Amino acid sequence: MKQIDLDKIGSNKERQLCKQEITLLQQLDHPNINKYYKSFESNNSLYIIMEFMDNGDIICFINAHQKFKKPVREEEVWDILLKSMNALSYIHKKYIIHRDIKPANFFMTHEKTIKIGDFGVSAKVQSLQTSIRAENFFNNTIVGTPLFMSPEMLNNNDYYQKTDVYSMGFAILGLCYFQPLEKLFLPKFPELFSKNKKLQKIKIFIFDN
């Protein structure tokens, strides 16, 4: 169950995102998407009841492999990728852009069935040709996770469903490289963070703490 404290949500746009998540979840029914059951409000909190994922997320999966110094098998990587891409293709056909594809949003059942979840910042477009621009900033806060964002989103340019595909590639790399992505890629992109003031703050918050 996901609990959202409505008292801590400042703007109307952020409240709309919470309501929108429920609306989108009600439209989704796929074996590789975390299933939505119901939602309700109580004591100024919004509760969203989802399918229980008893094996954590992909980060837990990687950590378990690291603990025993056992790399993820190629067959497992392919299985996760194919099932995740099937789910992504499904939501894109419904004109939905997830906008926050990352390992923490890839959940796993005890049978190791992979399911995409957390549609809290997702957006619905009118068609496959419709782009989104400048909707990912509320009060100078980026919606999504910068490390997994496409260059279009980071630079506040037009972006389409393919932004999710880019993020998917980075998420899968974590399985292949078997270590945190920030250690792999942050040193290779110093110019990206030095030229963008918003990204400088993100770098300090995520990587320098």
C-alpha positions in Angstrom: 0.0 0.0 0.0 1.3 3.4 -0.9 0.5 6.3 1.4 0.7 10.0 0.3 0.5 12.7 3.0 -1.7 15.3 1.3 -0.6 17.9 3.9 2.9 17.8 2.5 1.8 18.4 -1.1 2.1 22.1 -1.7 0.9 22.9 -5.2 -2.3 22.0 -7.0 -0.2 20.5 -9.8 1.4 18.0 -7.4 -2.0 17.1 -6.1 -3.2 16.5 -9.7 -0.3 14.1 -10.2 -1.5 12.0 -7.3 -5.0 11.9 -8.7 -3.7 11.2 -12.2 -1.7 8.2 -10.9 -4.9 6.6 -9.8 -6.6 7.4 -13.1 -3.7 5.9 -15.1 -3.5 2.8 -12.9 -7.2 2.0 -13.4 -6.5 1.8 -17.1 -3.7 -0.8 -16.8 -4.0 -4.5 -16.8 -0.8 -6.4 -17.8 1.1 -9.3 -16.3 4.3 -7.2 -16.0 2.7 -4.1 -14.4 2.1 -3.8 -10.6 -1.7 -4.3 -10.3 -3.9 -1.6 -8.9 -6.8 -2.6 -6.6 -8.3 0.5 -5.0 -7.6 3.8 -3.4 -9.2 6.0 -0.7 -8.6 9.1 1.4 -8.4 9.1 5.2 -7.1 11.6 7.7 -5.8 13.8 4.8 -3.8 11.0 3.4 -4.3 9.2 0.1 -3.9 5.5 0.2 -3.3 3.4 -3.0 -3.6 -0.3 -2.6 -1.5 -2.3 -5.1 -0.5 -5.9 -5.7 2.0 -7.0 -3.0 5.4 -7.6 -4.4 7.0 -10.0 -2.0 10.5 -10.1 -3.4 11.3 -6.3 -3.4 12.7 -4.4 -6.3 15.6 -4.9 -8.7 17.9 -3.0 -6.3 17.3 -5.8 -3.7 17.9 -8.4 -6.4 21.3 -6.8 -7.3 22.2 -6.4 -3.7 21.5 -10.1 -3.0 23.7 -11.1 -5.9 26.5 -8.7 -4.7 26.3 -10.2 -1.2 27.2 -13.6 -2.5 29.5 -12.1 -5.2 27.4 -13.8 -7.8 26.9 -11.8 -11.1 23.4 -11.8 -12.5 23.2 -14.5 -15.2 22.7 -13.3 -18.8 19.5 -15.3 -19.1 18.1 -13.5 -16.1 19.0 -10.1 -17.6 17.3 -11.0 -20.9 14.2 -12.2 -19.0 13.9 -9.0 -17.0 14.6 -6.8 -20.1 12.0 -8.6 -22.4 9.3 -8.6 -19.7 9.9 -5.0 -18.8 9.9 -3.9 -22.5 6.6 -5.8 -23.0 5.1 -3.7 -20.2 6.6 -0.5 -21.6 5.2 -1.3 -25.0 1.8 -1.8 -23.5 1.7 1.5 -21.6 3.0 3.4 -24.7 0.2 1.9 -26.8 -2.1 3.5 -24.3 -0.3 6.8 -24.8 1.3 6.8 -21.4 4.8 7.9 -20.7 6.2 6.5 -17.4 8.9 9.2 -16.9 10.6 7.5 -14.0 11.9 4.2 -15.2 14.6 3.0 -12.8 15.6 -0.1 -10.9 13.7 1.0 -7.8 10.5 0.9 -9.9 11.0 -2.6 -11.2 9.4 -5.0 -8.7 9.7 -8.7 -8.4 7.4 -11.5 -7.1 8.7 -14.5 -5.2 8.6 -16.4 -8.5 10.9 -13.7 -10.0 8.2 -12.2 -12.2 9.2 -8.6 -13.0 6.6 -5.9 -12.8 6.9 -2.1 -13.4 5.3 0.1 -10.8 5.1 3.7 -9.4 3.2 5.8 -12.0 3.3 8.8 -9.8 4.9 11.2 -12.4 3.6 9.5 -15.5 1.9 11.5 -18.2 -0.8 10.7 -20.8 -0.4 12.2 -24.3 -2.9 12.4 -27.1 -1.0 10.3 -29.6 2.3 8.6 -30.3 3.4 11.8 -32.1 2.6 14.1 -29.2 5.5 15.5 -27.3 5.8 16.9 -23.8 7.8 19.9 -22.9 8.5 21.8 -19.6 5.9 19.7 -17.7 8.7 18.1 -15.7 9.4 21.1 -13.5 7.3 22.1 -10.5 8.8 24.8 -8.3 12.3 24.1 -9.9 12.0 20.5 -8.9 12.6 17.8 -11.6 10.0 15.1 -11.8 11.7 11.8 -12.2 15.2 10.6 -11.3 18.0 12.6 -13.0 20.5 9.7 -13.4 18.1 7.7 -15.5 16.6 10.6 -17.5 17.1 11.1 -21.2 19.1 14.1 -22.4 15.8 15.6 -23.7 14.2 15.6 -20.3 17.3 16.9 -18.6 17.7 19.8 -21.0 13.9 20.5 -20.8 13.4 19.8 -24.5 10.5 18.1 -26.3 10.4 14.4 -25.5 8.3 11.4 -26.4 7.7 7.8 -25.3 11.3 7.0 -26.3 12.5 8.8 -23.2 11.3 5.7 -21.3 13.3 3.4 -23.6 16.5 5.4 -22.8 15.8 5.1 -19.1 15.2 1.4 -19.5 18.7 1.0 -21.0 20.3 2.6 -18.0 18.2 0.5 -15.6 19.3 -2.7 -17.3 23.0 -1.6 -17.3 22.9 -1.8 -13.5 22.2 -5.6 -13.9 25.0 -6.0 -16.5 27.7 -4.0 -14.8 26.8 -5.3 -11.3 27.6 -2.0 -9.5 25.9 1.4 -8.8 25.4 3.4 -12.0 26.6 6.7 -10.4 30.1 5.2 -10.0 30.1 4.2 -13.7 28.7 7.2 -15.4 28.9 10.3 -13.3 32.7 10.8 -13.9 32.0 10.6 -17.6 29.5 13.5 -17.6 31.2 16.4 -15.7 30.2 18.9 -18.4 26.5 18.0 -18.2 26.4 18.9 -14.5 28.7 22.0 -14.7 26.7 23.8 -17.4 23.2 23.3 -15.8 22.6 25.0 -12.4 19.7 22.8 -11.6 21.7 19.7 -12.3 24.5 21.0 -10.1 22.1 21.0 -7.2 20.9 17.5 -8.1 24.5 16.2 -8.3 25.2 17.6 -4.8 22.0 16.1 -3.4 22.3 12.6 -5.0 26.0 11.9 -5.2 27.9 14.2 -2.8 26.0 13.5 0.4 
